[in-house]
Amino acid sequence: MLMSNWTSFNHGQSIGTVSPEGGRILYDEEHEGGARLTLKRGHGYISVSLNVYGWFDHTRFFNSDADAQREYRMMRKAVHEMMDIINREGVSDLKIWEAISDFVRRFP
């Protein structure tokens, strides 16, 4: 996609597999700063999940593939910006939690 800070999670081997929750993984990328973004389709749902290693997990559910894919792309850019703050040297935990809170408010 657009930013080189992203790579396929597990060299793309997770694509097409079924997650522990039962959803088939369609997109699965890892940010070099320590996050994973996954789009999966389950029985009756489509979701986008974000795991920021050591900080938080956040999952959103959608009614259509188009909505989920659009939001995945938007979240991807916002995750990149959030990771810049989280990985900034000397940043306080308060600033990190503010960045996380801003992200969750933007992508409920």
C-alpha positions as CSV (number, residue, x, y, z in Angstrom):
1,M,0.0,0.0,0.0
2,L,1.3,3.5,0.6
3,M,3.8,3.6,3.6
4,S,6.9,1.6,3.6
5,N,6.7,1.2,7.4
6,W,4.2,-1.6,6.8
7,T,5.0,-5.2,5.8
8,S,2.9,-8.3,5.4
9,F,2.5,-10.0,8.8
10,N,4.3,-13.3,9.0
11,H,5.4,-12.9,5.3
12,G,1.8,-13.1,4.2
13,Q,1.3,-16.6,5.5
14,S,-1.7,-15.6,7.6
15,I,-3.8,-14.4,4.6
16,G,-6.6,-16.9,4.0
17,T,-6.2,-18.6,7.3
18,V,-8.9,-18.6,10.0
19,S,-8.3,-16.5,13.1
20,P,-8.9,-17.9,16.7
21,E,-12.3,-16.0,16.6
22,G,-13.3,-17.8,13.4
23,G,-12.8,-15.0,10.8
24,R,-10.9,-15.6,7.6
25,I,-8.0,-13.1,7.4
26,L,-8.1,-11.0,4.2
27,Y,-5.5,-8.3,5.0
28,D,-2.8,-8.6,7.7
29,E,0.0,-6.1,8.1
30,E,2.6,-5.2,10.7
31,H,3.9,-1.7,11.3
32,E,7.7,-1.7,12.1
33,G,7.0,0.4,15.2
34,G,5.1,-2.4,16.8
35,A,1.5,-2.8,15.6
36,R,-0.6,-5.2,13.6
37,L,-3.7,-4.3,11.5
38,T,-5.9,-7.1,10.4
39,L,-9.1,-7.3,8.3
40,K,-11.1,-10.4,8.5
41,R,-14.5,-11.8,7.4
42,G,-16.4,-14.1,9.7
43,H,-19.8,-15.7,9.7
44,G,-22.1,-12.6,9.7
45,Y,-19.4,-10.0,10.3
46,I,-16.4,-8.1,8.8
47,S,-13.9,-6.6,11.2
48,V,-10.7,-4.6,11.4
49,S,-8.5,-5.3,14.4
50,L,-5.6,-3.3,15.6
51,N,-3.0,-4.5,18.2
52,V,-0.4,-2.0,19.3
53,Y,2.0,-4.3,21.0
54,G,2.2,-3.7,24.8
55,W,-0.5,-1.0,24.7
56,F,-3.9,-1.9,23.5
57,D,-6.2,-3.9,21.2
58,H,-9.1,-2.3,19.2
59,T,-11.6,-4.1,17.0
60,R,-14.3,-2.5,14.8
61,F,-17.2,-4.3,13.0
62,F,-18.7,-3.4,9.7
63,N,-21.7,-4.3,7.5
64,S,-19.9,-4.3,4.2
65,D,-16.6,-5.2,2.7
66,A,-16.4,-1.7,1.1
67,D,-16.8,0.0,4.4
68,A,-14.3,-2.2,6.1
69,Q,-11.7,-1.8,3.4
70,R,-12.1,2.0,3.3
71,E,-11.8,2.2,7.1
72,Y,-8.8,-0.2,7.1
73,R,-7.0,2.2,4.7
74,M,-7.9,5.2,6.9
75,M,-6.9,3.5,10.1
76,R,-3.6,2.4,8.5
77,K,-2.5,6.0,8.0
78,A,-3.7,7.0,11.5
79,V,-1.8,4.1,13.1
80,H,1.4,5.2,11.4
81,E,0.9,8.7,12.9
82,M,0.1,7.3,16.3
83,M,3.2,5.0,16.2
84,D,5.4,8.0,15.6
85,I,4.2,9.4,18.9
86,I,4.4,6.1,20.8
87,N,7.9,5.4,19.7
88,R,9.2,9.0,20.1
89,E,12.1,9.0,22.5
90,G,11.3,10.6,25.9
91,V,7.5,10.8,25.3
92,S,5.5,10.4,28.5
93,D,2.9,7.7,29.0
94,L,0.3,10.5,29.3
95,K,1.1,11.6,25.7
96,I,1.0,8.0,24.5
97,W,-2.5,7.5,26.1
98,E,-3.7,10.8,24.6
99,A,-2.6,9.6,21.2
100,I,-4.4,6.2,21.8
101,S,-7.5,8.0,23.0
102,D,-7.5,10.3,20.0
103,F,-7.2,7.2,17.7
104,V,-10.1,5.3,19.4
105,R,-12.3,8.4,19.3
106,R,-11.6,8.9,15.6
107,F,-12.2,5.2,14.9
108,P,-14.9,4.0,17.4
